[in-house]
Amino acid sequence: MHARAASRHGSSDPHQEGPVDLRLVAPALAAWAAAAISLGVPGGGVAVAVGVAVLLAVGVWWVAVVRYGAGRGPGAEEGDGITPRADTDGRGPTAPRARSCGVRSAGTLVALAAVLLCAGAGAASAALHASDVRRGPLPALAEKFAQVTVELEVTDDPRLTRPKVRGSQRTPPVLMFTAEAVRVTAPDGTVTAVRTPALVVVQQRGGGSDATPGPAADRVVHEPGPAHRDAAREGLWSAWRGLLPSTRIRVVARVAPPLSPADQVAAVLRVTADAPPVKVGAPTALGRLAGSLRAGLREATDGLRPDARALLPGLVVGDTSRVSPDLDDAFRATDLTHLLAVSGSNLTIVLALLIGPPHLASRVERRGLAPRLGLSLRGTAVVGGALALAFVVVCRPDPSVLRAAACGLITLLAIGTGRRRSLLPALAAAVLLLVLYDPWLARSYGFLLSVLATGALLLLAPRWSTALQRRRVPPRIAEVIAAAAAAQAVCAPVVAVLAARVGLVAVPCNLLAELAVGPATVLGFAALAAAPVALPVARALAWCAGWPAGWIAGVARTGAALPGAEFEWPGGWTGGLMLAVVLVVLVPVGRRLLRRPWLCALCALAVLLAVCRPAPFTRVITGWPPPGWRAVVCDVGQGDGLVLAAGDGTALVVDTGPEPRAIDRCLTDLGVRRIPLLVLTHFHADHVDGLPGALRGRSVGAIETTTLEDPPGQAQFVRTTAAAAGVPIVRAAAGERRHLGPLSWEVLWPPVPPDLPGPSKPGAPDSQEAVLDGRNGSEALDGPNDASVTLLVHTRGLTILLLGDLEPPAQRALWAAHPELGAVDVLKVAHHGSAHQDPLLIRRLAPRLALISCGAGNPYGHPAIGTLAAFRAQGVRVLRTDTDGALAILGTTARLSAMVSGHRSLRPQAIGGRSRASPAVDPGRARLMPGDPVRARSPPGHPA
């Protein structure tokens, strides 16, 4: 048969065409669906359903055997397994067509019986696993939020969560890991031996909101106090983070119910890290070995550049403890997150190094290291199995790693034996076995993405590669492009379900990253193996692997920085189904486009423009940003971020919102490349946490902040971020006056602290006239909000007042300190339009346009109904980012207009005149003091 094969590789050539074997697909899908449903159904109902499924399967099997003779051995015709039966009229055996119909009917019934049995097995396994969650005293204690003593067996590596901004505060990072409760001591002293899964959340005492974000390996909670206290906290944190799977510990924890009744854990154990974990059992020998290997790889990578240092352990063993939030965001935006998780490709690369090209794996002319080491085929199989076992041990034997190992081995085995028809049945068998082993995988999006990607590589990629090769694309390039496109096409709807977005740069970024994945993985595994015996050698190998790892990180960061790297899409299953329908329609359209090169070129140009979004093109297509904009309130969610135009590509930025990507996208859309001065009104997270996004890729001269460094952790975050970018920090001084191009502004608030006189304050002008006497309002500084930097801005005749988050007492003190302050054209409403506003100040300011920056669906009810009514009662036009999107101010005092970027029309909306006659500002105060212009570090030819 091998000699008669059409391919030069013989009948085992994986590229030969043939019918797809789908026999195991239906049973695997049935077990998957049954397990996913049964995990949330009471055990009694599952038992009844399993019984019905088994009875139906037996009945269908009996019909297949009795009616069609399926499975008969003696007397059956060779090749079909069906015994010929005489016709009822005695005219002899059935005709060939009748026998063929019998074979098909018998096969259908047997397949149906298999589907029913597998569904029953999946449901039964799910019910047994779900019963572990409901067994024991922990669920009942969780409903009471009781404090208990629990003995736990750690089942996962502790991982540090990313801090999140909630309102004005940043939640501190916490350690989380899964464990099995093996002994529970209730508050009444009752001791129960159990095997109950739980989620452990470890918090530092007094963490508050002062956690400093940054790389996971370097995050620590900062608070005022002696240095030795911080060192002690760091030591405790390290002790908890160093726990290895299979270690037994005893903790005192507050028990809480899981977020969802369908969660895999019975309870959440909240532990305070005020002491090191009490270990009552050492990890297993394999756990210690895996831990030492992973620690050795981290030590070997210590000297690499930050991105390579963080990425290489993730590429090799899935250790993402050092991956910083911004790098993680870049990988998510470019759909490269599969490289940070252990996948079957890691194992496939290592085994391919051993056996060489897959289609030669079982032939005499095989390549790779195995024949050079003199290994026979059986010896090669044994060594490959040992490598797979080592892979599972080092990367932790949890379900996700087992899935990755199974998928990698199945793919390699199927391609290595050259029987492409066995690829899909092998994948289906792996899904079936893994779902029966761990039914919780049936509800895992990671498992779904892995199976979909592998299925796309088996079914779609070969056909798409062939189609590209028919268009004269080189074979290797066609295979790589087809693989990346197929995986992205089938996974994109699931990503839309989870993230409500669609990436446009995923395929090119995956193609570029693929060039470095192989070298980085092979060299990384070599460093992993060398670290325990020769650390200098491991460091040299890690240094070599750092170059391809850095390339991958650079691809992710470059792709994510493109303005059109991704766009919003409806989330949930509705959005996922919509995207799936769109992709199904686009695939045949793409096939037709391949036949017309000029159409392909036009489509490629359109995608390129959509991704790069050059400013002139974007403005023509979308109308945003409007030409001649004076100020823009960015849509940064529940926070503040405002941009004031100061020339071509130059702007004054006031606050950066809670999320770096939002302010970065806004500044990119506006074409801002230079920020001579970036003002942070106060240190609340919803005003400062987006700072890295504003600094990214831009020339920033200085950062100006308020005088009250509270909260201290977030003030430290600003200092650390600014120092890393080489940007100086100055303090705002009331009375300070600056100008920048068409912009001029004055700092009205906060008052100068008595212990910091104006002339000596950094960043303040040297004129005594520019300093406000702090005695008329320093008592109003009651917290960070009341210390907000308040700016009065003049731009081409418009007067804009930015109130930060001032509360009513500080608003009244501001008015008392500046009695000459009159009506303004535009008011940025304080504190996101909350109900805490001073009515007298609003009446005296009499703005024509009020701008409110707040997030859609925020839990604080911003903006308040009373605040909106107060403005509208005075005839003030109100625009808000939660419903209108980004807000742009245009025109002059005589012709003031605004434009919104949301669902409303992008046509400029004229703003009416003043409700009462009043000057915009006192003429004496409108004249700027001669003095310090804003000076910034900038490229040659761009003076500040």
Disulfide bonds with the S-S distance in Angstrom:
Cys634-Cys666 2.01
